[in-house]
Amino acid sequence: MDTAQLYELYLQHPNVQTDTRKLQPGEMFFALSGTNFNGNEFAAQALEKGAAYAIVDDAAYRVNERCILVPDTLAALQQLALHHREQFTIPFLAITGSNGKTTTKELIAAVLQRKYVTYATTGNLNNHIGVPLTLLKIRRDAQMAIVEMGANHLREIAGYCEIALPTHGLITNCGKAHIEGFGGVEGVRKGKGELYDFLRAHNGAIFRNADLEYLEQMASGIEQQVTYGYANADYIGRPLSDGVFLGVALLARGMETSITTKLVGEYNFANVMAAVAVGLHFGVPLEEIKAAIAGYNPDNSRSQWLQKGSNQIILDAYNANPSSMRAAIINFAGTHLPQKMLWIGGMKEMGAEEHNEHQALVDLIGEYEWHDVVLVGREFEAVQGRYKWFANSQEAADWVRQHMPADASILIKGSRGSRMEVMAEALG
């Protein structure tokens, strides 16, 4: 069956699923295979659970006429998503970057939804499966679409652009993330810059953080640029702080105002300004932009502010790399919160730089005074020095239960694989 024929079936059953555990009756099931499993084996189960069709790439698993055979299931999913994308003439904004892309995506979505029917990536569906699934969730009433793109190696963003065909793009930053796959910061810039490359070739537009000089260099040759930042930008602002939550003073001429947020940390300033720039560019009234940003509540362990008994917690355990770790620690050290504690998990995908980056992090921690510091993960084993160290978050959580802090302010941060949220749960 070719893509056009498959699309006719999709129009009749426009909900796509790749996991039988989440499958609802009437959905189309794509039997994707992984390194350690054969997705075709779940096709019969999907049909039994009410799937309208099961898409397989092995004839041996075509149990009846509701099993659609294609040469490659993943390729079929991606080609279907591209075909669906080509039906739209609305703005498609692609967002990538080392840090802050999900928060930026959520803020921009909140802002654009104040004026437009907006579809955006849900959760972190930002990879080779998530991007096509995001596109296939966009309905005919869409007026704006936002597609988050994650990557840990070269040519990945380029591939997503060929499916999503973005008209607009935003790179939050290029830091020390996924070093193992990119081979260093220059590799990160080249990989993330594939978004700029696509937009440059297709006369697209970008929203650029003017405070990051390397983004200006990367964006050379792109004619349509909207800038934001501290200075020398179309939209200028300054971070404000009430001791915990970020505020932003918008200083753009004729639009001077202050914006409140529920975001922790000055490092979120650029994310807020990105949402302001996108909103104003697309004609969202300033008061609506302010209300949308003020109403955004971070969740899913992304800079969440929690109260656990008498303890105040900043839970930022969804992702971590040297750039985001440094920003979070320095910001936390600069607050006037009582009894500041650091509970820090190891950073993943550091490759050959793993030891040096974790040593540098411990050295940075040592520059400030802390009530207590706990390091978690094998990555810190050789560099833990004078701080408490545990092999994993479960061992650390057991220690927390036996030494429950009181009236403390705690920053909990680490890569997703470090599972630092377990320590927050130990606080009750």
Contacts in CASP RR format, 6 or more apart in sequence:
PFRMAT RR
TARGET T0000
AUTHOR 0000-0000-0000
METHOD contacts of the structure
MODEL  1
MDTAQLYELYLQHPNVQTDTRKLQPGEMFFALSGTNFNGNEFAAQALEKG
AAYAIVDDAAYRVNERCILVPDTLAALQQLALHHREQFTIPFLAITGSNG
KTTTKELIAAVLQRKYVTYATTGNLNNHIGVPLTLLKIRRDAQMAIVEMG
ANHLREIAGYCEIALPTHGLITNCGKAHIEGFGGVEGVRKGKGELYDFLR
AHNGAIFRNADLEYLEQMASGIEQQVTYGYANADYIGRPLSDGVFLGVAL
LARGMETSITTKLVGEYNFANVMAAVAVGLHFGVPLEEIKAAIAGYNPDN
SRSQWLQKGSNQIILDAYNANPSSMRAAIINFAGTHLPQKMLWIGGMKEM
GAEEHNEHQALVDLIGEYEWHDVVLVGREFEAVQGRYKWFANSQEAADWV
RQHMPADASILIKGSRGSRMEVMAEALG
1 68 0 8 1.000
1 69 0 8 1.000
1 70 0 8 1.000
3 76 0 8 1.000
3 79 0 8 1.000
3 80 0 8 1.000
3 83 0 8 1.000
4 83 0 8 1.000
6 55 0 8 1.000
6 68 0 8 1.000
6 70 0 8 1.000
6 76 0 8 1.000
6 80 0 8 1.000
7 80 0 8 1.000
7 83 0 8 1.000
7 84 0 8 1.000
9 28 0 8 1.000
9 52 0 8 1.000
9 53 0 8 1.000
9 68 0 8 1.000
10 16 0 8 1.000
10 28 0 8 1.000
10 80 0 8 1.000
10 84 0 8 1.000
10 136 0 8 1.000
12 52 0 8 1.000
13 26 0 8 1.000
13 27 0 8 1.000
13 28 0 8 1.000
13 52 0 8 1.000
13 53 0 8 1.000
14 136 0 8 1.000
14 139 0 8 1.000
15 24 0 8 1.000
15 26 0 8 1.000
15 27 0 8 1.000
15 28 0 8 1.000
16 27 0 8 1.000
16 28 0 8 1.000
16 30 0 8 1.000
16 77 0 8 1.000
16 133 0 8 1.000
16 136 0 8 1.000
16 137 0 8 1.000
17 23 0 8 1.000
17 24 0 8 1.000
17 27 0 8 1.000
17 28 0 8 1.000
17 29 0 8 1.000
17 30 0 8 1.000
17 46 0 8 1.000
17 51 0 8 1.000
18 29 0 8 1.000
18 30 0 8 1.000
18 32 0 8 1.000
18 77 0 8 1.000
18 129 0 8 1.000
18 133 0 8 1.000
20 29 0 8 1.000
20 42 0 8 1.000
20 45 0 8 1.000
20 46 0 8 1.000
20 49 0 8 1.000
23 29 0 8 1.000
23 46 0 8 1.000
23 49 0 8 1.000
23 50 0 8 1.000
23 51 0 8 1.000
25 49 0 8 1.000
25 50 0 8 1.000
25 51 0 8 1.000
26 50 0 8 1.000
26 51 0 8 1.000
26 52 0 8 1.000
27 50 0 8 1.000
27 51 0 8 1.000
27 52 0 8 1.000
28 51 0 8 1.000
28 52 0 8 1.000
28 53 0 8 1.000
28 54 0 8 1.000
28 55 0 8 1.000
29 42 0 8 1.000
29 43 0 8 1.000
29 46 0 8 1.000
29 47 0 8 1.000
29 51 0 8 1.000
29 53 0 8 1.000
29 54 0 8 1.000
29 55 0 8 1.000
30 55 0 8 1.000
30 73 0 8 1.000
30 74 0 8 1.000
30 76 0 8 1.000
30 77 0 8 1.000
31 39 0 8 1.000
31 40 0 8 1.000
31 41 0 8 1.000
31 42 0 8 1.000
31 43 0 8 1.000
31 46 0 8 1.000
31 54 0 8 1.000
31 55 0 8 1.000
31 56 0 8 1.000
31 57 0 8 1.000
31 61 0 8 1.000
31 73 0 8 1.000
32 39 0 8 1.000
32 73 0 8 1.000
32 74 0 8 1.000
32 77 0 8 1.000
32 129 0 8 1.000
33 39 0 8 1.000
33 40 0 8 1.000
33 57 0 8 1.000
33 73 0 8 1.000
38 58 0 8 1.000
39 73 0 8 1.000
40 56 0 8 1.000
40 57 0 8 1.000
40 58 0 8 1.000
40 60 0 8 1.000
40 61 0 8 1.000
40 73 0 8 1.000
41 61 0 8 1.000
43 54 0 8 1.000
43 56 0 8 1.000
43 61 0 8 1.000
43 62 0 8 1.000
43 63 0 8 1.000
43 67 0 8 1.000
44 54 0 8 1.000
44 61 0 8 1.000
44 63 0 8 1.000
46 54 0 8 1.000
47 54 0 8 1.000
47 63 0 8 1.000
47 64 0 8 1.000
47 66 0 8 1.000
47 67 0 8 1.000
51 66 0 8 1.000
52 66 0 8 1.000
53 66 0 8 1.000
53 67 0 8 1.000
53 68 0 8 1.000
54 66 0 8 1.000
54 67 0 8 1.000
54 68 0 8 1.000
55 67 0 8 1.000
55 68 0 8 1.000
55 70 0 8 1.000
55 73 0 8 1.000
55 76 0 8 1.000
55 77 0 8 1.000
56 62 0 8 1.000
56 67 0 8 1.000
56 68 0 8 1.000
56 69 0 8 1.000
56 70 0 8 1.000
56 73 0 8 1.000
57 69 0 8 1.000
57 70 0 8 1.000
57 71 0 8 1.000
57 72 0 8 1.000
57 73 0 8 1.000
57 76 0 8 1.000
59 69 0 8 1.000
61 67 0 8 1.000
62 69 0 8 1.000
70 76 0 8 1.000
74 128 0 8 1.000
74 129 0 8 1.000
77 129 0 8 1.000
77 132 0 8 1.000
77 133 0 8 1.000
78 128 0 8 1.000
78 132 0 8 1.000
78 163 0 8 1.000
80 132 0 8 1.000
80 136 0 8 1.000
81 131 0 8 1.000
81 132 0 8 1.000
81 133 0 8 1.000
81 135 0 8 1.000
81 136 0 8 1.000
81 163 0 8 1.000
82 132 0 8 1.000
82 135 0 8 1.000
82 162 0 8 1.000
82 163 0 8 1.000
82 165 0 8 1.000
84 135 0 8 1.000
84 136 0 8 1.000
84 138 0 8 1.000
85 92 0 8 1.000
85 135 0 8 1.000
85 138 0 8 1.000
85 163 0 8 1.000
85 164 0 8 1.000
85 165 0 8 1.000
86 165 0 8 1.000
87 140 0 8 1.000
88 138 0 8 1.000
88 142 0 8 1.000
88 145 0 8 1.000
90 142 0 8 1.000
90 143 0 8 1.000
90 144 0 8 1.000
90 145 0 8 1.000
91 144 0 8 1.000
91 145 0 8 1.000
91 167 0 8 1.000
91 168 0 8 1.000
91 282 0 8 1.000
92 145 0 8 1.000
92 146 0 8 1.000
92 147 0 8 1.000
92 164 0 8 1.000
92 165 0 8 1.000
92 166 0 8 1.000
92 167 0 8 1.000
92 168 0 8 1.000
93 108 0 8 1.000
93 144 0 8 1.000
93 145 0 8 1.000
93 146 0 8 1.000
93 147 0 8 1.000
93 166 0 8 1.000
93 167 0 8 1.000
93 168 0 8 1.000
93 169 0 8 1.000
93 170 0 8 1.000
93 278 0 8 1.000
94 147 0 8 1.000
94 148 0 8 1.000
94 149 0 8 1.000
94 160 0 8 1.000
94 161 0 8 1.000
94 164 0 8 1.000
94 166 0 8 1.000
94 168 0 8 1.000
94 169 0 8 1.000
94 170 0 8 1.000
94 195 0 8 1.000
95 101 0 8 1.000
95 104 0 8 1.000
95 105 0 8 1.000
95 108 0 8 1.000
95 146 0 8 1.000
95 147 0 8 1.000
95 148 0 8 1.000
95 149 0 8 1.000
95 169 0 8 1.000
95 170 0 8 1.000
95 171 0 8 1.000
95 172 0 8 1.000
96 148 0 8 1.000
96 149 0 8 1.000
96 150 0 8 1.000
96 151 0 8 1.000
96 157 0 8 1.000
96 170 0 8 1.000
96 171 0 8 1.000
96 172 0 8 1.000
96 192 0 8 1.000
96 195 0 8 1.000
97 150 0 8 1.000
97 171 0 8 1.000
97 172 0 8 1.000
97 173 0 8 1.000
97 174 0 8 1.000
97 177 0 8 1.000
97 192 0 8 1.000
98 172 0 8 1.000
98 173 0 8 1.000
98 174 0 8 1.000
98 175 0 8 1.000
98 176 0 8 1.000
98 177 0 8 1.000
98 178 0 8 1.000
98 188 0 8 1.000
98 192 0 8 1.000
98 321 0 8 1.000
98 323 0 8 1.000
98 324 0 8 1.000
99 172 0 8 1.000
99 173 0 8 1.000
99 175 0 8 1.000
99 177 0 8 1.000
99 267 0 8 1.000
99 319 0 8 1.000
99 321 0 8 1.000
99 323 0 8 1.000
99 324 0 8 1.000
99 327 0 8 1.000
100 172 0 8 1.000
100 173 0 8 1.000
100 268 0 8 1.000
100 271 0 8 1.000
100 324 0 8 1.000
101 126 0 8 1.000
101 148 0 8 1.000
101 149 0 8 1.000
101 150 0 8 1.000
101 172 0 8 1.000
102 123 0 8 1.000
102 124 0 8 1.000
102 126 0 8 1.000
102 148 0 8 1.000
102 302 0 8 1.000
102 318 0 8 1.000
103 263 0 8 1.000
103 268 0 8 1.000
103 271 0 8 1.000
103 298 0 8 1.000
103 302 0 8 1.000
103 303 0 8 1.000
104 170 0 8 1.000
104 172 0 8 1.000
104 270 0 8 1.000
104 271 0 8 1.000
104 274 0 8 1.000
104 275 0 8 1.000
105 120 0 8 1.000
105 121 0 8 1.000
105 146 0 8 1.000
105 148 0 8 1.000
106 120 0 8 1.000
106 296 0 8 1.000
106 298 0 8 1.000
107 271 0 8 1.000
107 272 0 8 1.000
107 274 0 8 1.000
107 275 0 8 1.000
107 292 0 8 1.000
107 293 0 8 1.000
107 296 0 8 1.000
108 120 0 8 1.000
108 146 0 8 1.000
108 170 0 8 1.000
108 274 0 8 1.000
108 275 0 8 1.000
108 278 0 8 1.000
108 279 0 8 1.000
109 118 0 8 1.000
109 120 0 8 1.000
109 146 0 8 1.000
110 275 0 8 1.000
110 292 0 8 1.000
110 293 0 8 1.000
110 295 0 8 1.000
110 296 0 8 1.000
111 275 0 8 1.000
111 276 0 8 1.000
111 278 0 8 1.000
111 279 0 8 1.000
111 284 0 8 1.000
111 288 0 8 1.000
111 289 0 8 1.000
111 292 0 8 1.000
111 293 0 8 1.000
112 118 0 8 1.000
112 144 0 8 1.000
112 146 0 8 1.000
112 278 0 8 1.000
112 279 0 8 1.000
112 282 0 8 1.000
112 284 0 8 1.000
113 292 0 8 1.000
114 284 0 8 1.000
114 285 0 8 1.000
114 288 0 8 1.000
114 289 0 8 1.000
114 291 0 8 1.000
114 292 0 8 1.000
115 282 0 8 1.000
115 283 0 8 1.000
115 284 0 8 1.000
115 285 0 8 1.000
115 288 0 8 1.000
116 143 0 8 1.000
116 144 0 8 1.000
116 282 0 8 1.000
117 141 0 8 1.000
117 142 0 8 1.000
117 143 0 8 1.000
117 144 0 8 1.000
118 142 0 8 1.000
118 143 0 8 1.000
118 144 0 8 1.000
118 145 0 8 1.000
118 146 0 8 1.000
119 134 0 8 1.000
119 137 0 8 1.000
119 138 0 8 1.000
119 139 0 8 1.000
119 142 0 8 1.000
119 144 0 8 1.000
119 145 0 8 1.000
119 146 0 8 1.000
120 134 0 8 1.000
120 145 0 8 1.000
120 146 0 8 1.000
120 147 0 8 1.000
120 148 0 8 1.000
121 130 0 8 1.000
121 131 0 8 1.000
121 134 0 8 1.000
121 146 0 8 1.000
121 147 0 8 1.000
121 148 0 8 1.000
122 134 0 8 1.000
122 137 0 8 1.000
123 300 0 8 1.000
124 148 0 8 1.000
125 131 0 8 1.000
125 133 0 8 1.000
125 134 0 8 1.000
125 148 0 8 1.000
126 134 0 8 1.000
126 148 0 8 1.000
126 149 0 8 1.000
126 150 0 8 1.000
127 150 0 8 1.000
128 156 0 8 1.000
128 160 0 8 1.000
131 147 0 8 1.000
131 149 0 8 1.000
131 160 0 8 1.000
131 163 0 8 1.000
131 164 0 8 1.000
132 163 0 8 1.000
134 147 0 8 1.000
134 148 0 8 1.000
135 145 0 8 1.000
135 147 0 8 1.000
135 163 0 8 1.000
135 164 0 8 1.000
138 145 0 8 1.000
144 282 0 8 1.000
147 160 0 8 1.000
147 164 0 8 1.000
147 166 0 8 1.000
149 156 0 8 1.000
149 157 0 8 1.000
149 160 0 8 1.000
149 161 0 8 1.000
149 164 0 8 1.000
149 195 0 8 1.000
150 156 0 8 1.000
150 157 0 8 1.000
150 160 0 8 1.000
151 157 0 8 1.000
151 160 0 8 1.000
151 178 0 8 1.000
151 191 0 8 1.000
151 192 0 8 1.000
152 178 0 8 1.000
152 180 0 8 1.000
152 181 0 8 1.000
152 182 0 8 1.000
152 349 0 8 1.000
153 178 0 8 1.000
153 181 0 8 1.000
153 182 0 8 1.000
154 182 0 8 1.000
154 187 0 8 1.000
154 190 0 8 1.000
154 191 0 8 1.000
154 194 0 8 1.000
155 191 0 8 1.000
155 194 0 8 1.000
156 191 0 8 1.000
156 194 0 8 1.000
157 191 0 8 1.000
157 192 0 8 1.000
157 193 0 8 1.000
157 194 0 8 1.000
157 195 0 8 1.000
158 191 0 8 1.000
158 194 0 8 1.000
158 197 0 8 1.000
158 198 0 8 1.000
159 194 0 8 1.000
161 194 0 8 1.000
161 195 0 8 1.000
161 198 0 8 1.000
162 198 0 8 1.000
165 202 0 8 1.000
166 195 0 8 1.000
166 198 0 8 1.000
166 199 0 8 1.000
166 204 0 8 1.000
167 199 0 8 1.000
167 202 0 8 1.000
167 204 0 8 1.000
167 205 0 8 1.000
168 199 0 8 1.000
168 204 0 8 1.000
168 205 0 8 1.000
168 206 0 8 1.000
168 207 0 8 1.000
169 195 0 8 1.000
169 196 0 8 1.000
169 199 0 8 1.000
169 204 0 8 1.000
169 205 0 8 1.000
169 206 0 8 1.000
169 207 0 8 1.000
170 206 0 8 1.000
170 207 0 8 1.000
170 208 0 8 1.000
170 274 0 8 1.000
170 278 0 8 1.000
171 192 0 8 1.000
171 193 0 8 1.000
171 195 0 8 1.000
171 196 0 8 1.000
171 206 0 8 1.000
171 208 0 8 1.000
171 215 0 8 1.000
171 218 0 8 1.000
172 209 0 8 1.000
172 270 0 8 1.000
172 271 0 8 1.000
172 274 0 8 1.000
173 209 0 8 1.000
173 212 0 8 1.000
173 215 0 8 1.000
173 270 0 8 1.000
173 323 0 8 1.000
174 185 0 8 1.000
174 188 0 8 1.000
174 189 0 8 1.000
174 192 0 8 1.000
174 193 0 8 1.000
174 212 0 8 1.000
174 214 0 8 1.000
174 215 0 8 1.000
174 218 0 8 1.000
175 185 0 8 1.000
175 188 0 8 1.000
175 321 0 8 1.000
175 322 0 8 1.000
175 323 0 8 1.000
176 184 0 8 1.000
176 185 0 8 1.000
176 188 0 8 1.000
176 321 0 8 1.000
176 322 0 8 1.000
176 323 0 8 1.000
176 353 0 8 1.000
176 357 0 8 1.000
177 188 0 8 1.000
177 321 0 8 1.000
177 323 0 8 1.000
177 324 0 8 1.000
177 349 0 8 1.000
178 188 0 8 1.000
178 321 0 8 1.000
178 349 0 8 1.000
179 185 0 8 1.000
179 188 0 8 1.000
179 321 0 8 1.000
179 349 0 8 1.000
179 350 0 8 1.000
179 351 0 8 1.000
179 353 0 8 1.000
179 357 0 8 1.000
180 349 0 8 1.000
180 350 0 8 1.000
180 351 0 8 1.000
180 352 0 8 1.000
181 349 0 8 1.000
181 351 0 8 1.000
182 188 0 8 1.000
182 190 0 8 1.000
182 191 0 8 1.000
184 353 0 8 1.000
189 214 0 8 1.000
189 218 0 8 1.000
193 218 0 8 1.000
196 206 0 8 1.000
196 218 0 8 1.000
196 219 0 8 1.000
196 222 0 8 1.000
199 205 0 8 1.000
199 206 0 8 1.000
199 222 0 8 1.000
200 221 0 8 1.000
200 222 0 8 1.000
203 223 0 8 1.000
203 224 0 8 1.000
204 222 0 8 1.000
204 224 0 8 1.000
205 222 0 8 1.000
205 224 0 8 1.000
205 225 0 8 1.000
205 226 0 8 1.000
206 219 0 8 1.000
206 222 0 8 1.000
206 224 0 8 1.000
206 225 0 8 1.000
206 226 0 8 1.000
207 225 0 8 1.000
207 226 0 8 1.000
207 227 0 8 1.000
207 228 0 8 1.000
207 274 0 8 1.000
207 277 0 8 1.000
207 278 0 8 1.000
207 281 0 8 1.000
208 215 0 8 1.000
208 216 0 8 1.000
208 219 0 8 1.000
208 225 0 8 1.000
208 226 0 8 1.000
208 227 0 8 1.000
208 228 0 8 1.000
209 215 0 8 1.000
209 227 0 8 1.000
209 228 0 8 1.000
209 229 0 8 1.000
209 270 0 8 1.000
209 273 0 8 1.000
209 274 0 8 1.000
210 216 0 8 1.000
210 227 0 8 1.000
210 228 0 8 1.000
210 229 0 8 1.000
210 230 0 8 1.000
210 231 0 8 1.000
210 232 0 8 1.000
210 233 0 8 1.000
211 229 0 8 1.000
211 230 0 8 1.000
211 231 0 8 1.000
211 233 0 8 1.000
211 270 0 8 1.000
219 225 0 8 1.000
226 234 0 8 1.000
226 235 0 8 1.000
226 277 0 8 1.000
226 278 0 8 1.000
226 281 0 8 1.000
227 233 0 8 1.000
227 234 0 8 1.000
227 235 0 8 1.000
227 277 0 8 1.000
228 234 0 8 1.000
228 235 0 8 1.000
228 236 0 8 1.000
228 237 0 8 1.000
228 270 0 8 1.000
228 273 0 8 1.000
228 274 0 8 1.000
228 276 0 8 1.000
228 277 0 8 1.000
229 235 0 8 1.000
229 236 0 8 1.000
229 237 0 8 1.000
229 270 0 8 1.000
229 273 0 8 1.000
230 236 0 8 1.000
230 237 0 8 1.000
230 238 0 8 1.000
234 252 0 8 1.000
234 277 0 8 1.000
235 250 0 8 1.000
235 252 0 8 1.000
235 273 0 8 1.000
235 276 0 8 1.000
235 277 0 8 1.000
235 280 0 8 1.000
236 250 0 8 1.000
236 251 0 8 1.000
236 252 0 8 1.000
237 248 0 8 1.000
237 249 0 8 1.000
237 250 0 8 1.000
237 251 0 8 1.000
237 252 0 8 1.000
237 269 0 8 1.000
237 273 0 8 1.000
238 248 0 8 1.000
238 249 0 8 1.000
238 251 0 8 1.000
239 246 0 8 1.000
239 247 0 8 1.000
239 248 0 8 1.000
239 249 0 8 1.000
239 266 0 8 1.000
239 269 0 8 1.000
240 246 0 8 1.000
240 247 0 8 1.000
240 248 0 8 1.000
240 249 0 8 1.000
240 258 0 8 1.000
241 247 0 8 1.000
241 265 0 8 1.000
241 266 0 8 1.000
241 335 0 8 1.000
243 335 0 8 1.000
243 336 0 8 1.000
243 337 0 8 1.000
244 264 0 8 1.000
244 305 0 8 1.000
244 312 0 8 1.000
244 335 0 8 1.000
244 337 0 8 1.000
245 260 0 8 1.000
245 261 0 8 1.000
245 262 0 8 1.000
245 263 0 8 1.000
245 264 0 8 1.000
245 265 0 8 1.000
245 305 0 8 1.000
246 261 0 8 1.000
246 263 0 8 1.000
246 264 0 8 1.000
246 265 0 8 1.000
246 266 0 8 1.000
246 268 0 8 1.000
246 269 0 8 1.000
246 272 0 8 1.000
247 258 0 8 1.000
247 259 0 8 1.000
247 260 0 8 1.000
247 261 0 8 1.000
247 272 0 8 1.000
248 258 0 8 1.000
248 259 0 8 1.000
248 261 0 8 1.000
248 269 0 8 1.000
248 272 0 8 1.000
248 273 0 8 1.000
248 276 0 8 1.000
249 256 0 8 1.000
249 257 0 8 1.000
249 258 0 8 1.000
249 259 0 8 1.000
250 256 0 8 1.000
250 257 0 8 1.000
250 258 0 8 1.000
250 259 0 8 1.000
250 276 0 8 1.000
250 286 0 8 1.000
252 280 0 8 1.000
255 280 0 8 1.000
255 286 0 8 1.000
257 286 0 8 1.000
257 290 0 8 1.000
259 272 0 8 1.000
259 276 0 8 1.000
259 289 0 8 1.000
259 290 0 8 1.000
259 293 0 8 1.000
259 294 0 8 1.000
260 290 0 8 1.000
260 293 0 8 1.000
260 294 0 8 1.000
261 268 0 8 1.000
261 272 0 8 1.000
261 293 0 8 1.000
261 294 0 8 1.000
261 296 0 8 1.000
262 294 0 8 1.000
262 295 0 8 1.000
262 296 0 8 1.000
262 297 0 8 1.000
262 298 0 8 1.000
262 305 0 8 1.000
263 271 0 8 1.000
263 272 0 8 1.000
263 296 0 8 1.000
263 298 0 8 1.000
263 303 0 8 1.000
264 298 0 8 1.000
264 303 0 8 1.000
264 304 0 8 1.000
264 305 0 8 1.000
264 314 0 8 1.000
264 316 0 8 1.000
265 303 0 8 1.000
265 328 0 8 1.000
265 331 0 8 1.000
266 331 0 8 1.000
267 324 0 8 1.000
267 327 0 8 1.000
267 328 0 8 1.000
267 331 0 8 1.000
268 303 0 8 1.000
272 293 0 8 1.000
275 289 0 8 1.000
275 292 0 8 1.000
275 293 0 8 1.000
276 289 0 8 1.000
276 293 0 8 1.000
279 289 0 8 1.000
280 286 0 8 1.000
280 289 0 8 1.000
284 292 0 8 1.000
298 304 0 8 1.000
300 318 0 8 1.000
301 315 0 8 1.000
301 316 0 8 1.000
301 317 0 8 1.000
301 318 0 8 1.000
301 420 0 8 1.000
301 421 0 8 1.000
302 316 0 8 1.000
302 318 0 8 1.000
303 314 0 8 1.000
303 315 0 8 1.000
303 316 0 8 1.000
304 313 0 8 1.000
304 314 0 8 1.000
304 315 0 8 1.000
304 316 0 8 1.000
305 312 0 8 1.000
305 313 0 8 1.000
305 314 0 8 1.000
306 312 0 8 1.000
306 313 0 8 1.000
306 314 0 8 1.000
306 315 0 8 1.000
306 424 0 8 1.000
307 313 0 8 1.000
308 424 0 8 1.000
308 427 0 8 1.000
308 428 0 8 1.000
309 427 0 8 1.000
309 428 0 8 1.000
310 406 0 8 1.000
310 407 0 8 1.000
310 408 0 8 1.000
311 405 0 8 1.000
311 406 0 8 1.000
311 407 0 8 1.000
311 408 0 8 1.000
311 409 0 8 1.000
311 410 0 8 1.000
311 427 0 8 1.000
312 337 0 8 1.000
312 408 0 8 1.000
312 409 0 8 1.000
312 410 0 8 1.000
313 409 0 8 1.000
313 410 0 8 1.000
313 412 0 8 1.000
313 424 0 8 1.000
313 427 0 8 1.000
314 328 0 8 1.000
314 332 0 8 1.000
314 409 0 8 1.000
314 410 0 8 1.000
314 411 0 8 1.000
314 412 0 8 1.000
314 413 0 8 1.000
315 412 0 8 1.000
315 420 0 8 1.000
315 421 0 8 1.000
315 424 0 8 1.000
316 328 0 8 1.000
316 411 0 8 1.000
316 412 0 8 1.000
316 413 0 8 1.000
316 414 0 8 1.000
317 412 0 8 1.000
317 413 0 8 1.000
317 414 0 8 1.000
317 416 0 8 1.000
317 418 0 8 1.000
317 419 0 8 1.000
317 420 0 8 1.000
317 421 0 8 1.000
317 424 0 8 1.000
318 416 0 8 1.000
319 414 0 8 1.000
319 415 0 8 1.000
319 416 0 8 1.000
320 345 0 8 1.000
320 346 0 8 1.000
320 347 0 8 1.000
320 413 0 8 1.000
320 414 0 8 1.000
320 415 0 8 1.000
320 418 0 8 1.000
321 347 0 8 1.000
321 415 0 8 1.000
322 347 0 8 1.000
322 350 0 8 1.000
322 357 0 8 1.000
322 360 0 8 1.000
322 361 0 8 1.000
324 413 0 8 1.000
325 344 0 8 1.000
325 347 0 8 1.000
325 361 0 8 1.000
325 413 0 8 1.000
325 414 0 8 1.000
326 361 0 8 1.000
326 364 0 8 1.000
328 411 0 8 1.000
328 413 0 8 1.000
329 342 0 8 1.000
329 344 0 8 1.000
329 361 0 8 1.000
329 364 0 8 1.000
329 365 0 8 1.000
329 368 0 8 1.000
329 411 0 8 1.000
329 413 0 8 1.000
330 364 0 8 1.000
332 340 0 8 1.000
332 342 0 8 1.000
332 411 0 8 1.000
333 340 0 8 1.000
333 368 0 8 1.000
335 409 0 8 1.000
337 409 0 8 1.000
338 407 0 8 1.000
338 408 0 8 1.000
338 409 0 8 1.000
339 371 0 8 1.000
339 405 0 8 1.000
339 407 0 8 1.000
339 408 0 8 1.000
339 409 0 8 1.000
340 370 0 8 1.000
340 371 0 8 1.000
340 408 0 8 1.000
340 409 0 8 1.000
340 410 0 8 1.000
340 411 0 8 1.000
341 370 0 8 1.000
341 371 0 8 1.000
341 372 0 8 1.000
341 373 0 8 1.000
341 374 0 8 1.000
341 405 0 8 1.000
341 408 0 8 1.000
341 409 0 8 1.000
341 410 0 8 1.000
341 411 0 8 1.000
342 365 0 8 1.000
342 370 0 8 1.000
342 372 0 8 1.000
342 373 0 8 1.000
342 374 0 8 1.000
342 410 0 8 1.000
342 411 0 8 1.000
343 373 0 8 1.000
343 374 0 8 1.000
343 376 0 8 1.000
343 396 0 8 1.000
343 410 0 8 1.000
343 411 0 8 1.000
343 412 0 8 1.000
343 413 0 8 1.000
343 420 0 8 1.000
343 423 0 8 1.000
344 361 0 8 1.000
344 365 0 8 1.000
344 373 0 8 1.000
344 374 0 8 1.000
344 375 0 8 1.000
344 376 0 8 1.000
344 380 0 8 1.000
344 411 0 8 1.000
344 413 0 8 1.000
344 414 0 8 1.000
345 375 0 8 1.000
345 376 0 8 1.000
345 377 0 8 1.000
345 379 0 8 1.000
345 380 0 8 1.000
345 393 0 8 1.000
345 413 0 8 1.000
345 414 0 8 1.000
345 415 0 8 1.000
345 418 0 8 1.000
345 420 0 8 1.000
346 358 0 8 1.000
346 375 0 8 1.000
346 376 0 8 1.000
346 377 0 8 1.000
346 379 0 8 1.000
346 380 0 8 1.000
346 414 0 8 1.000
346 415 0 8 1.000
346 418 0 8 1.000
347 354 0 8 1.000
347 357 0 8 1.000
347 358 0 8 1.000
347 361 0 8 1.000
347 379 0 8 1.000
347 414 0 8 1.000
347 415 0 8 1.000
348 415 0 8 1.000
348 416 0 8 1.000
348 417 0 8 1.000
348 418 0 8 1.000
349 415 0 8 1.000
350 357 0 8 1.000
350 358 0 8 1.000
350 379 0 8 1.000
354 379 0 8 1.000
355 382 0 8 1.000
355 383 0 8 1.000
358 379 0 8 1.000
358 380 0 8 1.000
358 383 0 8 1.000
359 383 0 8 1.000
362 375 0 8 1.000
362 380 0 8 1.000
362 383 0 8 1.000
362 384 0 8 1.000
362 385 0 8 1.000
362 387 0 8 1.000
365 373 0 8 1.000
365 387 0 8 1.000
371 408 0 8 1.000
372 388 0 8 1.000
372 405 0 8 1.000
372 408 0 8 1.000
373 387 0 8 1.000
373 388 0 8 1.000
374 387 0 8 1.000
374 388 0 8 1.000
374 389 0 8 1.000
374 390 0 8 1.000
374 396 0 8 1.000
374 399 0 8 1.000
374 423 0 8 1.000
375 384 0 8 1.000
375 387 0 8 1.000
375 388 0 8 1.000
375 389 0 8 1.000
375 390 0 8 1.000
376 389 0 8 1.000
376 390 0 8 1.000
376 391 0 8 1.000
376 392 0 8 1.000
376 393 0 8 1.000
376 396 0 8 1.000
376 418 0 8 1.000
376 420 0 8 1.000
376 423 0 8 1.000
377 389 0 8 1.000
377 390 0 8 1.000
377 391 0 8 1.000
377 392 0 8 1.000
377 393 0 8 1.000
377 418 0 8 1.000
378 391 0 8 1.000
380 389 0 8 1.000
381 389 0 8 1.000
381 391 0 8 1.000
388 399 0 8 1.000
390 396 0 8 1.000
390 399 0 8 1.000
392 419 0 8 1.000
393 418 0 8 1.000
393 419 0 8 1.000
393 420 0 8 1.000
393 421 0 8 1.000
393 422 0 8 1.000
393 423 0 8 1.000
394 419 0 8 1.000
394 422 0 8 1.000
396 422 0 8 1.000
396 423 0 8 1.000
397 422 0 8 1.000
397 423 0 8 1.000
397 425 0 8 1.000
397 426 0 8 1.000
398 426 0 8 1.000
400 423 0 8 1.000
400 426 0 8 1.000
400 427 0 8 1.000
401 426 0 8 1.000
404 427 0 8 1.000
405 427 0 8 1.000
412 420 0 8 1.000
412 421 0 8 1.000
412 423 0 8 1.000
412 424 0 8 1.000
413 420 0 8 1.000
414 420 0 8 1.000
END
